Amino acid sequence: MSTLDLIYVTTGRHPELEALICKTSNSQFSHAAVGFEMDGRQVVVEAVRPAIRFAPVGEFDGVPALQVISLPITEDQRQAVVSKALELVGKVYGVDDCIIGGVHDLLGDAAAGIADRLLDNSNTLDCSATQVEIARAAFPDFAEGADASTITPEQARQIALAYAERLGVAV
């Protein structure tokens, strides 16, 4: 059976930004990506500047912090994941949503609303929003209807852990 691999990582490649994301979201992980099988090979999709892309499969080898949560998917779910990924690849990356999510975690709804009005590029996705949208292709109730643009990598990880438990998947 195929899996949808929900990837949480801190790469060490952007120390200041990673530290900001980790600090504001109270997490060791600053980035989220997703892995799955496409055309008979494993692929990784991530949102980084300038746009959502297919990343090299070994992109996260040897990083300081990594967790992968693998959810089993059917062939129909895998095809839906591939279709959603192909739709999203090339879409503009927006670190603004990541920062807004961190402001929300630190200071609450009102401050996040102000940050959103000041920073939001609207038609962009950050790494965890990309992951959530792809996961929803396989599991429509993933993140229970939350606005994906407000979810930080740590929140996505917590959602994935709960979803894995619900599916009876050991992590």
N, C-alpha and C positions, 0 to 999 in steps of 0.2 A: 504494500500500500504506500502511496505517496504521502509526503508530509509538507506542511506549510511551516517553515522554520522562521520563527519570530526572533530576531537577533537584536541584542542590546549590548552596547559596546562603548568604551572610551578608548580612542585610538592613540592619544598622545600627540597627534599631528597638529592640533590647534589648541595648545595648552590654555590660553586665556579664555577663549570661547567655551571650551570644554569645562573649565573650572567654573565659569559663570553659570552654565547650564546645570552642572552637578550641584553647585551651592544653592541655586534658587529652587531646584526640585528635590533637594535633600537625597541625592542618589549618587552612586558610584558610576552610573551610566549616563553619557551625554548624547548618545546617538542610537537610533533604531533603524533597522533595515529588515528585509524579508528575503528568504531563500525558498526556492521551489524548483521542480523539474519542468523544463520546457524543451521541446524538440529532442528528447532523449538525454538531456544533460542538465546538470544543476546550474542554476543562475541565482544571482543576488541582485536585488533592486534596492537602491538607496536614493535619498534626496540630499544632494549636496550642490553647492554652487557650480555651475549656473542653473542646472536643471536636474530633474529626476533622471537616473541613468541605470543601465545595467553595469554593475561593478565587477571587477575581476573576482572569481570565486575565492581566491586566497586573500582577498582584501583585508581581512581581519585576523590573519595569522600573526601570532606573537604580540598582540595588543595587551595593554596593561589590565583591562577589565573586559570580560566577555561572558555573556550568558545566552544560550540558544534554547528556546522553548519550541519543541516540535509537536505540532498538532496533526493527527492523521486526517487525510482528506480523500474523498472518493475521486474517481476520474472526472465526474461532472464538476465537482468543486475545483479540481486542478485546472480544468479548462476555463472556468470562470475566473480563477486567479490569473491565469495567463492573459486572458482577454482584458482584465482590469489593468494589469501591469503594462500591457502594450498601449492602452489608452492613456496611462499616466506618464510613461517615459517621454521625456522631452518637455514636460510641463515645468514652468519656472519654479525654482526653489525659493522659499521665503523664510529666512531666519527670523523674521518679524514674529511669526506665529509662535516660534519656540520661546522667544523672549517674553511675549505676552503671556504664555502659559506659565512661565517662571514668576512673572509679576503677580499673576493670579495666586500661585501657591504661596508666595511670600506675603502679599498684601490684600488679597481678596478680590471680590467681583468689581467693586467700584474702581480700584486702581487698575485692574486689568481692562476695564472699559475705557479708561483714559488712555492707557498704553495702546489699545487697539485703534482708537481714533487717531492717535499720533503716528503709529508705525505701520498699520496694516496695508499691505499691497493687494489685498483682496484675492486676486486670482492666482494665488501661489499655494504651495503645500510645503510643510517642513517634513522632517524625517518621520516623526511619529504619526503625523496625519497621513502620510503616504502609506505607512505600515497598516494603520487602522483601515484605510479605504481598501487596501488589497485584502486584508483579513476579512472584511465584510463581504467581499465577493464570494468567499467560501462559507462564511458564517454571518448571515445578515444581522443577527442580534449581537454581534461582537461590539463591545462598548455600549451596548443598550441604547442606541440612538443619540449618544453624546456627540456634540459638535467636534469632529476629529481635529479641527484646527486649534482647539484649546487643550489638547492632550499632550502632556510632556512625555519624553521617553520613559521616565519612571512610572508615570500613570499608565502608559501602554503596557509596561512590563507587569504591573500589578493586575491589570485587566487580563493579560495573557495567562498569568499564573492562576487566576480564578477560573478562567475558561478551561484551562488544562485540567484543573481539579474537577470541574463540572463534567468534562468528557472522560474522567477516570484515567487521565494520562499522568504518569509519575514524572516529576521534574527533578 
